[in-house]
Amino acid sequence: MSGDRIEVRGLRVVATHGVLDHERAHPQPFELDLDVTVNAGAAGSSDELADTVDYGAVVTAAAQTVRAGSFRLLEALADAVARTVLDLDDRVGAVTVTVRKLRPPIPEDLGSVGVRAARARHRPG
């Protein structure tokens, strides 16, 4: 697998995820970062979108996954986004998803809490 990757930073999505009742009743902002491992050699040579993974499609799929369901844990949300991105295009070899809750229900002054999940495509052989 190549060391090439597509980086998405600061994708903000409003959704309802969390353990507490009020988190599940009221939408709140989440922020995602994605590192999508691809082999960008063909696209680097051809300069054609068809030769790489479309980061617009990655962003759309990730945002739709965050909005579509309601997870209790950030770990489950990150896993769902990672699996969605892996399933999006066979050229995605691996993905790392960081999900941050920007308004966590914690009575301390902090910017966010989050988790990072790394998933890879399992290839036979």
C-alpha atoms as one frame of an Amber mdcrd trajectory, in Angstrom:
protein
   0.000   0.000   0.000   1.165   3.459  -0.896   1.948   6.096   1.681  -0.336
   8.517  -0.174  -3.420   9.832   1.541  -6.284  12.226   1.177  -6.705  14.464
   4.214 -10.010  15.995   5.278  -9.806  18.412   8.193 -12.479  20.115  10.250
 -15.643  18.638   8.727 -18.429  19.990  10.943 -21.745  18.185  11.158 -24.686
  18.815  13.489 -26.246  15.590  14.757 -27.617  13.815  17.837 -25.206  11.400
  19.458 -24.435  10.734  23.105 -25.262   8.760  26.200 -27.300  11.387  28.030
 -30.973  11.985  27.204 -30.465  15.677  26.420 -27.622  14.814  23.999 -29.938
  12.460  22.151 -32.782  15.006  22.092 -30.906  18.110  20.914 -28.545  18.287
  17.925 -24.984  19.349  18.677 -21.871  20.008  16.593 -19.314  17.313  15.822
 -16.035  17.761  13.998 -14.298  15.086  11.937 -10.857  14.616  10.456 -10.249
  11.817   7.953  -7.017  10.362   6.607  -7.820   8.173   3.620  -4.972   5.970
   2.405  -4.923   5.655  -1.372  -2.402   5.081  -4.117  -2.339   8.493  -5.795
   0.344   7.597  -8.348  -2.042   7.235 -11.286  -3.820  10.506 -10.501  -0.502
  12.266 -10.006   0.529  11.243 -13.508  -2.801  11.683 -15.295  -4.246  14.691
 -13.456  -7.674  13.025 -13.824 -10.277  12.714 -11.047 -11.258   9.273 -12.339
  -7.822   7.998 -11.275  -8.252   8.767  -7.590 -10.784   8.680  -4.766 -13.046
  11.733  -4.950 -12.666  13.588  -1.656 -16.001  15.305  -2.281 -17.676  11.896
  -2.245 -15.742  10.993   0.930 -16.946  14.159   2.684 -20.552  13.646   1.582
 -20.594   9.995   2.695 -19.004  10.797   6.063 -21.426  13.659   6.757 -24.430
  11.544   5.771 -23.282   8.776   8.121 -22.980  11.218  11.022 -26.466  12.608
  10.346 -28.177   9.291   9.552 -28.075   7.492  12.877 -27.755   8.150  16.551
 -24.919   6.516  18.432 -24.370   6.514  22.154 -20.570   6.395  21.887 -18.124
   8.356  19.770 -16.280   5.071  19.227 -19.311   3.599  17.457 -19.781   6.751
  15.378 -16.116   6.772  14.308 -16.337   3.087  13.394 -19.451   3.679  11.267
 -17.812   6.550   9.401 -14.634   4.520   8.828 -16.575   1.572   7.434 -18.606
   3.879   5.193 -15.446   5.382   3.718 -13.865   1.940   3.203 -16.997   0.774
   1.389 -17.132   3.896  -0.783 -14.318   2.969  -3.174 -12.211  -0.179  -3.557
  -9.120   2.041  -3.921  -9.377   3.108  -0.272  -6.841   0.910   1.493  -7.322
   2.292   4.994  -8.907   5.193   6.806  -8.374   6.942  10.108 -11.344   8.889
  11.445 -11.171  11.341  14.311 -14.510  12.451  15.767 -14.684  15.326  18.222
 -17.686  16.425  20.243 -17.384  20.209  20.407 -19.781  20.730  23.320 -19.274
  17.757  25.613 -21.450  17.606  28.724 -18.496  18.042  31.073 -18.366  20.850
  33.648 -14.762  21.786  32.819 -13.354  24.312  30.366 -12.224  22.289  27.365
 -12.321  22.614  23.618 -13.542  19.148  22.706 -13.375  15.451  23.443 -12.894
  12.844  20.778 -11.818   9.451  19.581  -9.742   8.191  16.689 -10.514   4.951
  14.865  -8.259   3.362  12.246  -9.642   0.707   9.908  -8.035  -1.086   6.974
  -9.412  -3.051   4.080  -8.798  -6.750   4.531  -7.468  -8.151   1.298  -7.381
 -11.900   0.692  -4.050 -13.613   0.509
